[in-house]
Structure formats: C-alpha cells, structure tokens
Amino acid sequence: MAKCKRCGRKGLFFKVNADSLCFDCAAIEAEDKGLAEAEQAENRLPELQPIPHTSIFKYNDCDINKEHNIKAKDNQLIYAKKADYVEVVSHCCCSECAKYRFRIYNISGRDKRFPMLPDYVKNYSWHCGLSLYPFYLGISRMTWTKKILNEIDELIEYSNRPFVDDREDEEIERYNRILAKNKQDYIDGVNNKQACAEYEQILAVLPDIAPKNQGGYLRMKKSNSANFQKLKEKAVLAGIEIKDFDNSEV
C-alpha cells in the first residue's frame, strides 16, 4: 500500500513518486525548493573569476589545492557576508599575500573605518591558502597576532596599517624552504614522467636489455651508472630519445 510521506495519505491504488510523495505534495516541495534556491542565489556573492596566471605564482601553484581553496573561500565569503566583516589569516605565504593577511575587512563597504576586501584576496586566496573567517565586532578577537586584539580602535588601526610585506625573517625563510621543495617536487615529477615514457619505449623495442621495472630504470638514470650509459647508447641507436634530467628553471 503506497503512502505519501508528507501528507500521510495512503491507499491501495494511491500513487507516489520515487521520493514517496503524492502528486500534490511533490508539486509543493518543488515550489519550496525553487523559492529556497532563488533566495540562496540572491544572497550569494557574485562569481569571482581568477585573474590570468602571472609570474609571481610559480612552483607552489597546485591545481588540486587551488580548486579546493577557491571553493572554501567562496563558502567562507557567504558566511562572512552575514557578519559583514571577515578576518583574513595566513601563517605561511608569499610577499604578495602577506600584504593582505591579519586584517579585518568590511564586506559591504558600509563601515568606512575598515578596508574593503581587496580584489587580490577575492581572486588569489587559493595561492597561499589565505583563510577567511567571519568576524563579529565586540565579540570576536584577533588571536593570530602577537597581541590579542579585540578593542575596536586597535582593530581599526591594525587593519589599516600599510599594505606591505611585514613578514618576519623566520617566516620568509620558512616560505622559501617550502617554495624550494615545491619547485624540486615539480621538476622531479617532470623528470620521472619523461623517464617512464623512455622506459616504455625501451621495453617495447629492446625487451632483452630493459630493466625489470620502471623503478629500476629510474634509479639507473638518476645515478647515471655505467649500465645506464650502455643502455642509453643502445637505445639511441634503436631510435629512442633519452633526455637528460632537467634541473633548470621552469
């Protein structure tokens, strides 16, 4: 016996849809859903399109993290819009992102005492993972700074300090270490991909002298062993291009 989960009507020949709703209740829910989506769309901030890629964003630009951080930033802005203030935080960032962190911004622009959220943060929050948190004047506190700030005058003064790179030496050193590691990881990835492609060709053309697996070939190539030099010579004679590892800037 079918039964509508919304209105409770039931009967032997009573018809419900896949969501266990009768025709009338399904129409009501569809209307409610449409109104809710329209309200959500009205309150949603405009779509933010990233500015084209520039030279300052090298090596630590990861597509997966970028997509994740853009989505997180959009969600954070939606919540922050209700508070009309947002705190921007980052503990490891580049010289550009450092200019905008540890500040309180006014989303609507109605409170002229605080700066408005810059386009840079809207477009590039993914770059160093700038985090945005809703901030409530008189309730929230800035706890990421050396001194906890909660007085309005202190928040206003600190948020309006010059937009310059004010990182300490230790922060700059830590960021540079991470940047160097990401750069090396990127280069290693490119080299490993090239080595795997070479191995597949060697395995197909010279199966008798090919290493047992890609890992073995990669180790040979990295160490530039005598066996690798012999293998490389035969591979080149067979028409296979063997490239040297690339450690140059990209």
C-alpha angles and dihedrals in degrees: 000000000000120000132185110234092208106048098017096231114147142171145154092261095027111129126219131173129240090281091055092251127134120232095265095046092046089055091049093050091048090053092047091049091050092051092048093050091048091052091047091049090050092054095042117104117245117276109271115218116202116242113247116280114278135195095259090068104071132138097354091063104110117177093210093051090042093056092045094048094046090053092046091048092052091051091047091051092052091055093040091053089066090055091040089218131080134189116215116210136180130157099189118033147133126267092266097050090044090067092066105038129101095030137117114234129192110228100201097039092232093117103065092185090078128051118252119248105277122236088238091065092044093052104031107031087115093060099079096004097261105194122215121206128183110249126204116201112232092017110049124065133205102240100163093076125082089255120041108243124202105136112104094230091051092048092049093049095046094045091052097049115126115292096242136126101273098169118140120240092257091055092049091049092050092049092049090051091053091045091051091049092050090048092052091046089053093049091046090052092053092047094047092050090051091048091051091052090050092049092053090054093047091049091052098043103028106026094155094063100029117116116254094254144000092262091059092050091048092052091049091051095046092051092041088219126186090254090054091051090053091047091048092052093052092044092053090049087053090055098259116138113225113193125202117243110275114228096161128115116279 
